[in-house]
């Protein structure tokens, strides 16, 4: 069955949708960002995941400064049409600005947060010194 008339609902979160990005090969959650309608359209047009930065109040394509581009492989939405999950191919060693493959590199266990991953690149070499 094909539903060609679906429209995503950008009205619930001040014009934004949460966008969960997973690795197309492993299924691991890489990051979560937000999209407004323009970022959504840009993602569809280019095939590169584009977000809306709430802190900078502007669009940004993942990888525009690092080169660590996320190429869309599949997009799904939930039953409420207010969240998307994007399966993507990561064209870099990581998506996290801290130098990890995934932004989810910490695990909560017995009351403590532990870093469980190894850095996959040097963020200072990519972004400059913080």
N, CA, C and O atoms as a GROMACS GRO file, in nm:
protein
  520
    1UNK      N    1   0.084  -0.118   0.000
    1UNK     CA    2   0.000   0.000   0.000
    1UNK      C    3   0.089   0.124   0.000
    1UNK      O    4   0.183   0.131   0.078
    2UNK      N    5   0.061   0.219  -0.083
    2UNK     CA    6   0.136   0.343  -0.092
    2UNK      C    7   0.051   0.458  -0.040
    2UNK      O    8  -0.065   0.473  -0.079
    3UNK      N    9   0.110   0.539   0.047
    3UNK     CA   10   0.042   0.657   0.100
    3UNK      C   11   0.116   0.780   0.048
    3UNK      O   12   0.214   0.824   0.107
    4UNK      N   13   0.070   0.834  -0.061
    4UNK     CA   14   0.142   0.944  -0.124
    4UNK      C   15   0.101   1.081  -0.072
    4UNK      O   16   0.163   1.181  -0.106
    5UNK      N   17  -0.002   1.087   0.010
    5UNK     CA   18  -0.052   1.217   0.055
    5UNK      C   19  -0.008   1.252   0.197
    5UNK      O   20  -0.059   1.348   0.254
    6UNK      N   21   0.084   1.176   0.256
    6UNK     CA   22   0.129   1.206   0.391
    6UNK      C   23   0.205   1.337   0.394
    6UNK      O   24   0.282   1.368   0.303
    7UNK      N   25   0.183   1.414   0.500
    7UNK     CA   26   0.255   1.539   0.521
    7UNK      C   27   0.308   1.537   0.664
    7UNK      O   28   0.233   1.515   0.758
    8UNK      N   29   0.437   1.560   0.678
    8UNK     CA   30   0.495   1.565   0.812
    8UNK      C   31   0.437   1.682   0.890
    8UNK      O   32   0.405   1.786   0.833
    9UNK      N   33   0.425   1.662   1.022
    9UNK     CA   34   0.364   1.762   1.110
    9UNK      C   35   0.472   1.844   1.180
    9UNK      O   36   0.530   1.799   1.279
   10UNK      N   37   0.498   1.962   1.128
   10UNK     CA   38   0.598   2.051   1.186
   10UNK      C   39   0.538   2.144   1.292
   10UNK      O   40   0.607   2.234   1.340
   11UNK      N   41   0.412   2.124   1.329
   11UNK     CA   42   0.345   2.220   1.418
   11UNK      C   43   0.367   2.195   1.567
   11UNK      O   44   0.341   2.285   1.647
   12UNK      N   45   0.414   2.079   1.607
   12UNK     CA   46   0.416   2.044   1.749
   12UNK      C   47   0.536   2.098   1.826
   12UNK      O   48   0.525   2.123   1.946
   13UNK      N   49   0.649   2.116   1.762
   13UNK     CA   50   0.772   2.156   1.833
   13UNK      C   51   0.826   2.287   1.776
   13UNK      O   52   0.942   2.294   1.734
   14UNK      N   53   0.743   2.389   1.774
   14UNK     CA   54   0.783   2.520   1.723
   14UNK      C   55   0.839   2.512   1.582
   14UNK      O   56   0.938   2.578   1.549
   15UNK      N   57   0.775   2.432   1.498
   15UNK     CA   58   0.815   2.422   1.358
   15UNK      C   59   0.928   2.324   1.331
   15UNK      O   60   0.983   2.322   1.221
   16UNK      N   61   0.962   2.243   1.431
   16UNK     CA   62   1.073   2.150   1.416
   16UNK      C   63   1.028   2.005   1.433
   16UNK      O   64   0.928   1.977   1.499
   17UNK      N   65   1.103   1.915   1.372
   17UNK     CA   66   1.085   1.771   1.391
   17UNK      C   67   1.213   1.713   1.447
   17UNK      O   68   1.321   1.748   1.400
   18UNK      N   69   1.205   1.624   1.547
   18UNK     CA   70   1.325   1.549   1.585
   18UNK      C   71   1.362   1.456   1.470
   18UNK      O   72   1.277   1.392   1.408
   19UNK      N   73   1.492   1.449   1.443
   19UNK     CA   74   1.544   1.361   1.338
   19UNK      C   75   1.652   1.273   1.399
   19UNK      O   76   1.761   1.320   1.433
   20UNK      N   77   1.621   1.144   1.413
   20UNK     CA   78   1.715   1.047   1.467
   20UNK      C   79   1.792   0.989   1.350
   20UNK      O   80   1.732   0.940   1.254
   21UNK      N   81   1.925   0.994   1.356
   21UNK     CA   82   2.007   0.942   1.247
   21UNK      C   83   2.076   0.814   1.294
   21UNK      O   84   2.144   0.811   1.396
   22UNK      N   85   2.057   0.708   1.215
   22UNK     CA   86   2.120   0.580   1.245
   22UNK      C   87   2.217   0.542   1.135
   22UNK      O   88   2.205   0.589   1.022
   23UNK      N   89   2.312   0.457   1.167
   23UNK     CA   90   2.407   0.406   1.070
   23UNK      C   91   2.338   0.305   0.980
   23UNK      O   92   2.277   0.210   1.030
   24UNK      N   93   2.345   0.323   0.850
   24UNK     CA   94   2.275   0.236   0.755
   24UNK      C   95   2.326   0.092   0.760
   24UNK      O   96   2.252   0.000   0.725
   25UNK      N   97   2.448   0.071   0.803
   25UNK     CA   98   2.506  -0.064   0.808
   25UNK      C   99   2.478  -0.134   0.940
   25UNK      O  100   2.435  -0.249   0.943
   26UNK      N  101   2.502  -0.063   1.051
   26UNK     CA  102   2.493  -0.127   1.183
   26UNK      C  103   2.361  -0.102   1.255
   26UNK      O  104   2.324  -0.178   1.344
   27UNK      N  105   2.290   0.004   1.217
   27UNK     CA  106   2.167   0.041   1.287
   27UNK      C  107   2.191   0.124   1.412
   27UNK      O  108   2.094   0.164   1.477
   28UNK      N  109   2.315   0.150   1.448
   28UNK     CA  110   2.348   0.226   1.569
   28UNK      C  111   2.299   0.370   1.555
   28UNK      O  112   2.309   0.430   1.448
   29UNK      N  113   2.246   0.425   1.665
   29UNK     CA  114   2.207   0.566   1.666
   29UNK      C  115   2.334   0.650   1.665
   29UNK      O  116   2.421   0.634   1.751
   30UNK      N  117   2.345   0.737   1.566
   30UNK     CA  118   2.461   0.824   1.554
   30UNK      C  119   2.439   0.959   1.618
   30UNK      O  120   2.526   1.010   1.688
   31UNK      N  121   2.322   1.016   1.596
   31UNK     CA  122   2.293   1.148   1.651
   31UNK      C  123   2.145   1.178   1.640
   31UNK      O  124   2.070   1.108   1.573
   32UNK      N  125   2.104   1.283   1.709
   32UNK     CA  126   1.968   1.335   1.700
   32UNK      C  127   1.980   1.485   1.675
   32UNK      O  128   2.054   1.556   1.743
   33UNK      N  129   1.905   1.531   1.577
   33UNK     CA  130   1.902   1.674   1.548
   33UNK      C  131   1.759   1.715   1.523
   33UNK      O  132   1.666   1.636   1.541
   34UNK      N  133   1.741   1.838   1.481
   34UNK     CA  134   1.607   1.889   1.450
   34UNK      C  135   1.605   1.943   1.308
   34UNK      O  136   1.704   1.996   1.258
   35UNK      N  137   1.490   1.927   1.244
   35UNK     CA  138   1.470   1.979   1.109
   35UNK      C  139   1.349   2.070   1.107
   35UNK      O  140   1.245   2.038   1.167
   36UNK      N  141   1.361   2.182   1.039
   36UNK     CA  142   1.243   2.260   1.006
   36UNK      C  143   1.206   2.219   0.862
   36UNK      O  144   1.271   2.132   0.804
   37UNK      N  145   1.103   2.279   0.807
   37UNK     CA  146   1.059   2.237   0.673
   37UNK      C  147   1.166   2.261   0.567
   37UNK      O  148   1.178   2.183   0.472
   38UNK      N  149   1.242   2.367   0.580
   38UNK     CA  150   1.347   2.396   0.483
   38UNK      C  151   1.458   2.292   0.492
   38UNK      O  152   1.506   2.244   0.389
   39UNK      N  153   1.499   2.256   0.613
   39UNK     CA  154   1.602   2.152   0.630
   39UNK      C  155   1.552   2.018   0.574
   39UNK      O  156   1.629   1.944   0.512
   40UNK      N  157   1.426   1.988   0.596
   40UNK     CA  158   1.366   1.865   0.544
   40UNK      C  159   1.373   1.864   0.391
   40UNK      O  160   1.417   1.766   0.331
   41UNK      N  161   1.332   1.974   0.329
   41UNK     CA  162   1.334   1.982   0.183
   41UNK      C  163   1.477   1.974   0.129
   41UNK      O  164   1.502   1.907   0.028
   42UNK      N  165   1.569   2.040   0.195
   42UNK     CA  166   1.710   2.036   0.153
   42UNK      C  167   1.765   1.894   0.163
   42UNK      O  168   1.841   1.850   0.077
   43UNK      N  169   1.727   1.823   0.269
   43UNK     CA  170   1.769   1.683   0.283
   43UNK      C  171   1.716   1.600   0.167
   43UNK      O  172   1.790   1.520   0.109
   44UNK      N  173   1.589   1.618   0.134
   44UNK     CA  174   1.530   1.543   0.023
   44UNK      C  175   1.596   1.578  -0.110
   44UNK      O  176   1.620   1.490  -0.193
   45UNK      N  177   1.623   1.706  -0.132
   45UNK     CA  178   1.681   1.751  -0.259
   45UNK      C  179   1.825   1.707  -0.280
   45UNK      O  180   1.863   1.670  -0.390
   46UNK      N  181   1.905   1.711  -0.173
   46UNK     CA  182   2.049   1.685  -0.187
   46UNK      C  183   2.089   1.543  -0.153
   46UNK      O  184   2.192   1.494  -0.201
   47UNK      N  185   2.008   1.475  -0.071
   47UNK     CA  186   2.047   1.343  -0.023
   47UNK      C  187   2.147   1.348   0.091
   47UNK      O  188   2.195   1.244   0.136
   48UNK      N  189   2.177   1.468   0.138
   48UNK     CA  190   2.266   1.487   0.253
   48UNK      C  191   2.182   1.537   0.371
   48UNK      O  192   2.100   1.627   0.355
   49UNK      N  193   2.203   1.477   0.488
   49UNK     CA  194   2.123   1.515   0.604
   49UNK      C  195   2.153   1.660   0.643
   49UNK      O  196   2.268   1.698   0.665
   50UNK      N  197   2.046   1.739   0.649
   50UNK     CA  198   2.056   1.881   0.684
   50UNK      C  199   1.965   1.906   0.803
   50UNK      O  200   1.852   1.857   0.809
   51UNK      N  201   2.015   1.982   0.898
   51UNK     CA  202   1.941   2.011   1.020
   51UNK      C  203   1.916   2.161   1.033
   51UNK      O  204   1.968   2.242   0.956
   52UNK      N  205   1.836   2.194   1.133
   52UNK     CA  206   1.818   2.332   1.174
   52UNK      C  207   1.882   2.346   1.312
   52UNK      O  208   1.845   2.275   1.405
   53UNK      N  209   1.977   2.436   1.324
   53UNK     CA  210   2.044   2.459   1.452
   53UNK      C  211   1.961   2.555   1.536
   53UNK      O  212   1.940   2.670   1.498
   54UNK      N  213   1.915   2.508   1.649
   54UNK     CA  214   1.837   2.593   1.739
   54UNK      C  215   1.925   2.699   1.804
   54UNK      O  216   1.879   2.811   1.827
   55UNK      N  217   2.049   2.665   1.836
   55UNK     CA  218   2.137   2.760   1.904
   55UNK      C  219   2.190   2.867   1.809
   55UNK      O  220   2.208   2.982   1.850
   56UNK      N  221   2.214   2.832   1.681
   56UNK     CA  222   2.265   2.928   1.584
   56UNK      C  223   2.155   2.986   1.496
   56UNK      O  224   2.178   3.080   1.419
   57UNK      N  225   2.034   2.931   1.508
   57UNK     CA  226   1.918   2.980   1.434
   57UNK      C  227   1.944   2.979   1.282
   57UNK      O  228   1.918   3.078   1.213
   58UNK      N  229   1.996   2.865   1.233
   58UNK     CA  230   2.023   2.855   1.090
   58UNK      C  231   2.032   2.708   1.047
   58UNK      O  232   2.045   2.619   1.131
   59UNK      N  233   2.024   2.686   0.918
   59UNK     CA  234   2.041   2.552   0.863
   59UNK      C  235   2.187   2.511   0.868
   59UNK      O  236   2.277   2.595   0.860
   60UNK      N  237   2.210   2.381   0.883
   60UNK     CA  238   2.347   2.331   0.869
   60UNK      C  239   2.343   2.187   0.816
   60UNK      O  240   2.269   2.102   0.866
   61UNK      N  241   2.423   2.164   0.716
   61UNK     CA  242   2.436   2.029   0.663
   61UNK      C  243   2.543   1.957   0.742
   61UNK      O  244   2.655   2.007   0.758
   62UNK      N  245   2.510   1.840   0.792
   62UNK     CA  246   2.609   1.762   0.867
   62UNK      C  247   2.728   1.738   0.776
   62UNK      O  248   2.714   1.684   0.667
   63UNK      N  249   2.845   1.778   0.821
   63UNK     CA  250   2.967   1.761   0.745
   63UNK      C  251   3.012   1.885   0.671
   63UNK      O  252   3.115   1.882   0.603
   64UNK      N  253   2.937   1.995   0.682
   64UNK     CA  254   2.975   2.114   0.605
   64UNK      C  255   3.110   2.169   0.648
   64UNK      O  256   3.181   2.227   0.565
   65UNK      N  257   3.147   2.153   0.775
   65UNK     CA  258   3.280   2.199   0.817
   65UNK      C  259   3.378   2.084   0.838
   65UNK      O  260   3.498   2.101   0.820
   66UNK      N  261   3.328   1.967   0.875
   66UNK     CA  262   3.416   1.853   0.904
   66UNK      C  263   3.442   1.764   0.783
   66UNK      O  264   3.542   1.693   0.778
   67UNK      N  265   3.349   1.767   0.686
   67UNK     CA  266   3.358   1.672   0.576
   67UNK      C  267   3.292   1.538   0.608
   67UNK      O  268   3.288   1.450   0.523
   68UNK      N  269   3.243   1.522   0.730
   68UNK     CA  270   3.181   1.398   0.775
   68UNK      C  271   3.032   1.400   0.738
   68UNK      O  272   2.945   1.410   0.825
   69UNK      N  273   3.005   1.391   0.610
   69UNK     CA  274   2.870   1.402   0.554
   69UNK      C  275   2.790   1.276   0.583
   69UNK      O  276   2.844   1.165   0.586
   70UNK      N  277   2.660   1.294   0.605
   70UNK     CA  278   2.567   1.182   0.621
   70UNK      C  279   2.482   1.171   0.496
   70UNK      O  280   2.401   1.260   0.468
   71UNK      N  281   2.499   1.063   0.420
   71UNK     CA  282   2.423   1.039   0.297
   71UNK      C  283   2.300   0.957   0.331
   71UNK      O  284   2.310   0.850   0.390
   72UNK      N  285   2.184   1.008   0.294
   72UNK     CA  286   2.056   0.942   0.324
   72UNK      C  287   2.046   0.810   0.247
   72UNK      O  288   2.072   0.805   0.127
   73UNK      N  289   2.008   0.705   0.318
   73UNK     CA  290   1.981   0.576   0.256
   73UNK      C  291   1.834   0.538   0.269
   73UNK      O  292   1.777   0.474   0.180
   74UNK      N  293   1.771   0.577   0.380
   74UNK     CA  294   1.629   0.548   0.402
   74UNK      C  295   1.574   0.648   0.503
   74UNK      O  296   1.645   0.690   0.594
   75UNK      N  297   1.448   0.684   0.485
   75UNK     CA  298   1.381   0.772   0.581
   75UNK      C  299   1.250   0.707   0.622
   75UNK      O  300   1.175   0.657   0.538
   76UNK      N  301   1.223   0.709   0.752
   76UNK     CA  302   1.098   0.659   0.807
   76UNK      C  303   1.038   0.766   0.897
   76UNK      O  304   1.109   0.853   0.949
   77UNK      N  305   0.908   0.760   0.915
   77UNK     CA  306   0.841   0.849   1.009
   77UNK      C  307   0.756   0.767   1.104
   77UNK      O  308   0.722   0.652   1.076
   78UNK      N  309   0.722   0.828   1.215
   78UNK     CA  310   0.637   0.759   1.313
   78UNK      C  311   0.490   0.777   1.278
   78UNK      O  312   0.456   0.846   1.182
   79UNK      N  313   0.404   0.715   1.357
   79UNK     CA  314   0.260   0.716   1.330
   79UNK      C  315   0.200   0.855   1.343
   79UNK      O  316   0.096   0.883   1.281
   80UNK      N  317   0.262   0.943   1.421
   80UNK     CA  318   0.210   1.079   1.438
   80UNK      C  319   0.265   1.176   1.334
   80UNK      O  320   0.225   1.293   1.330
   81UNK      N  321   0.356   1.129   1.251
   81UNK     CA  322   0.419   1.210   1.147
   81UNK      C  323   0.493   1.332   1.202
   81UNK      O  324   0.500   1.435   1.137
   82UNK      N  325   0.548   1.318   1.326
   82UNK     CA  326   0.618   1.431   1.386
   82UNK      C  327   0.762   1.401   1.426
   82UNK      O  328   0.826   1.480   1.496
   83UNK      N  329   0.814   1.288   1.381
   83UNK     CA  330   0.953   1.250   1.404
   83UNK      C  331   0.998   1.167   1.284
   83UNK      O  332   0.921   1.089   1.229
   84UNK      N  333   1.126   1.184   1.246
   84UNK     CA  334   1.179   1.100   1.139
   84UNK      C  335   1.301   1.024   1.190
   84UNK      O  336   1.374   1.072   1.277
   85UNK      N  337   1.321   0.906   1.132
   85UNK     CA  338   1.443   0.828   1.153
   85UNK      C  339   1.509   0.817   1.017
   85UNK      O  340   1.449   0.769   0.921
   86UNK      N  341   1.633   0.862   1.011
   86UNK     CA  342   1.707   0.862   0.886
   86UNK      C  343   1.821   0.762   0.897
   86UNK      O  344   1.909   0.776   0.982
   87UNK      N  345   1.818   0.663   0.811
   87UNK     CA  346   1.928   0.568   0.802
   87UNK      C  347   2.027   0.629   0.703
   87UNK      O  348   1.989   0.661   0.590
   88UNK      N  349   2.152   0.644   0.744
   88UNK     CA  350   2.248   0.717   0.662
   88UNK      C  351   2.382   0.646   0.656
   88UNK      O  352   2.420   0.570   0.745
   89UNK      N  353   2.453   0.674   0.549
   89UNK     CA  354   2.592   0.631   0.535
   89UNK      C  355   2.679   0.746   0.582
   89UNK      O  356   2.668   0.858   0.531
   90UNK      N  357   2.764   0.720   0.679
   90UNK     CA  358   2.852   0.821   0.735
   90UNK      C  359   2.980   0.825   0.652
   90UNK      O  360   3.053   0.726   0.648
   91UNK      N  361   3.008   0.937   0.587
   91UNK     CA  362   3.126   0.949   0.502
   91UNK      C  363   3.248   1.001   0.577
   91UNK      O  364   3.341   1.055   0.517
   92UNK      N  365   3.247   0.986   0.707
   92UNK     CA  366   3.362   1.027   0.787
   92UNK      C  367   3.386   0.927   0.898
   92UNK      O  368   3.313   0.828   0.910
   93UNK      N  369   3.488   0.952   0.979
   93UNK     CA  370   3.517   0.860   1.088
   93UNK      C  371   3.422   0.872   1.206
   93UNK      O  372   3.422   0.787   1.295
   94UNK      N  373   3.340   0.977   1.208
   94UNK     CA  374   3.247   0.995   1.318
   94UNK      C  375   3.159   1.115   1.296
   94UNK      O  376   3.188   1.200   1.211
   95UNK      N  377   3.050   1.123   1.372
   95UNK     CA  378   2.959   1.236   1.362
   95UNK      C  379   2.965   1.327   1.484
   95UNK      O  380   2.919   1.441   1.478
   96UNK      N  381   3.019   1.279   1.591
   96UNK     CA  382   3.020   1.356   1.716
   96UNK      C  383   3.131   1.460   1.714
   96UNK      O  384   3.245   1.428   1.680
   97UNK      N  385   3.099   1.583   1.752
   97UNK     CA  386   3.199   1.689   1.755
   97UNK      C  387   3.304   1.668   1.864
   97UNK      O  388   3.403   1.740   1.870
   98UNK      N  389   3.282   1.567   1.950
   98UNK     CA  390   3.382   1.532   2.051
   98UNK      C  391   3.481   1.428   2.000
   98UNK      O  392   3.574   1.391   2.072
   99UNK      N  393   3.463   1.380   1.875
   99UNK     CA  394   3.560   1.289   1.815
   99UNK      C  395   3.518   1.143   1.813
   99UNK      O  396   3.602   1.056   1.789
  100UNK      N  397   3.392   1.114   1.836
  100UNK     CA  398   3.344   0.976   1.840
  100UNK      C  399   3.259   0.943   1.718
  100UNK      O  400   3.208   1.032   1.650
  101UNK      N  401   3.246   0.814   1.691
  101UNK     CA  402   3.162   0.769   1.581
  101UNK      C  403   3.018   0.814   1.600
  101UNK      O  404   2.952   0.858   1.506
  102UNK      N  405   2.969   0.803   1.724
  102UNK     CA  406   2.832   0.837   1.759
  102UNK      C  407   2.832   0.941   1.871
  102UNK      O  408   2.923   0.943   1.954
  103UNK      N  409   2.730   1.025   1.872
  103UNK     CA  410   2.715   1.118   1.984
  103UNK      C  411   2.677   1.045   2.113
  103UNK      O  412   2.684   1.102   2.222
  104UNK      N  413   2.636   0.921   2.100
  104UNK     CA  414   2.594   0.840   2.215
  104UNK      C  415   2.708   0.748   2.257
  104UNK      O  416   2.698   0.626   2.242
  105UNK      N  417   2.815   0.806   2.309
  105UNK     CA  418   2.934   0.731   2.347
  105UNK      C  419   2.946   0.709   2.497
  105UNK      O  420   3.046   0.655   2.545
  106UNK      N  421   2.845   0.752   2.570
  106UNK     CA  422   2.843   0.733   2.716
  106UNK      C  423   2.730   0.639   2.755
  106UNK      O  424   2.626   0.635   2.689
  107UNK      N  425   2.750   0.564   2.862
  107UNK     CA  426   2.648   0.474   2.913
  107UNK      C  427   2.630   0.500   3.062
  107UNK      O  428   2.726   0.519   3.136
  108UNK      N  429   2.504   0.502   3.105
  108UNK     CA  430   2.470   0.520   3.245
  108UNK      C  431   2.460   0.383   3.308
  108UNK      O  432   2.382   0.299   3.262
  109UNK      N  433   2.536   0.359   3.414
  109UNK     CA  434   2.538   0.229   3.479
  109UNK      C  435   2.569   0.247   3.627
  109UNK      O  436   2.671   0.306   3.663
  110UNK      N  437   2.482   0.197   3.712
  110UNK     CA  438   2.500   0.203   3.857
  110UNK      C  439   2.529   0.344   3.907
  110UNK      O  440   2.619   0.365   3.989
  111UNK      N  441   2.453   0.440   3.858
  111UNK     CA  442   2.464   0.576   3.906
  111UNK      C  443   2.578   0.658   3.848
  111UNK      O  444   2.603   0.770   3.893
  112UNK      N  445   2.648   0.604   3.748
  112UNK     CA  446   2.760   0.676   3.689
  112UNK      C  447   2.754   0.672   3.536
  112UNK      O  448   2.706   0.576   3.476
  113UNK      N  449   2.805   0.779   3.476
  113UNK     CA  450   2.821   0.783   3.330
  113UNK      C  451   2.962   0.738   3.297
  113UNK      O  452   3.060   0.786   3.356
  114UNK      N  453   2.973   0.647   3.204
  114UNK     CA  454   3.102   0.595   3.162
  114UNK      C  455   3.117   0.612   3.011
  114UNK      O  456   3.024   0.582   2.936
  115UNK      N  457   3.233   0.660   2.968
  115UNK     CA  458   3.262   0.664   2.824
  115UNK      C  459   3.294   0.522   2.781
  115UNK      O  460   3.386   0.459   2.834
  116UNK      N  461   3.218   0.473   2.686
  116UNK     CA  462   3.232   0.333   2.644
  116UNK      C  463   3.299   0.317   2.508
  116UNK      O  464   3.338   0.206   2.471
  117UNK      N  465   3.313   0.426   2.434
  117UNK     CA  466   3.369   0.419   2.299
  117UNK      C  467   3.509   0.478   2.295
  117UNK      O  468   3.552   0.547   2.388
  118UNK      N  469   3.578   0.449   2.189
  118UNK     CA  470   3.709   0.506   2.162
  118UNK      C  471   3.692   0.615   2.057
  118UNK      O  472   3.613   0.601   1.963
  119UNK      N  473   3.765   0.724   2.073
  119UNK     CA  474   3.757   0.830   1.973
  119UNK      C  475   3.801   0.775   1.836
  119UNK      O  476   3.894   0.695   1.826
  120UNK      N  477   3.733   0.821   1.733
  120UNK     CA  478   3.764   0.777   1.597
  120UNK      C  479   3.837   0.884   1.518
  120UNK      O  480   3.886   0.858   1.408
  121UNK      N  481   3.844   1.005   1.571
  121UNK     CA  482   3.920   1.111   1.507
  121UNK      C  483   3.950   1.220   1.609
  121UNK      O  484   3.888   1.225   1.715
  122UNK      N  485   4.045   1.307   1.576
  122UNK     CA  486   4.084   1.417   1.664
  122UNK      C  487   3.999   1.540   1.628
  122UNK      O  488   4.017   1.598   1.521
  123UNK      N  489   3.907   1.578   1.715
  123UNK     CA  490   3.821   1.693   1.684
  123UNK      C  491   3.899   1.824   1.670
  123UNK      O  492   3.857   1.911   1.594
  124UNK      N  493   4.010   1.839   1.741
  124UNK     CA  494   4.089   1.962   1.727
  124UNK      C  495   4.146   1.976   1.587
  124UNK      O  496   4.156   2.086   1.534
  125UNK      N  497   4.184   1.863   1.526
  125UNK     CA  498   4.236   1.867   1.389
  125UNK      C  499   4.128   1.903   1.288
  125UNK      O  500   4.156   1.961   1.184
  126UNK      N  501   4.005   1.868   1.320
  126UNK     CA  502   3.893   1.893   1.228
  126UNK      C  503   3.829   2.029   1.252
  126UNK      O  504   3.803   2.102   1.156
  127UNK      N  505   3.803   2.064   1.376
  127UNK     CA  506   3.729   2.185   1.409
  127UNK      C  507   3.815   2.297   1.468
  127UNK      O  508   3.768   2.410   1.483
  128UNK      N  509   3.939   2.267   1.499
  128UNK     CA  510   4.024   2.365   1.567
  128UNK      C  511   4.008   2.351   1.716
  128UNK      O  512   3.921   2.278   1.762
  129UNK      N  513   4.089   2.418   1.793
  129UNK     CA  514   4.086   2.410   1.938
  129UNK      C  515   3.961   2.476   1.993
  129UNK      O  516   3.925   2.586   1.952
  130UNK      N  517   3.895   2.407   2.088
  130UNK     CA  518   3.774   2.461   2.151
  130UNK      C  519   3.810   2.565   2.254
  130UNK      O  520   3.721   2.622   2.318
   0.00000   0.00000   0.00000
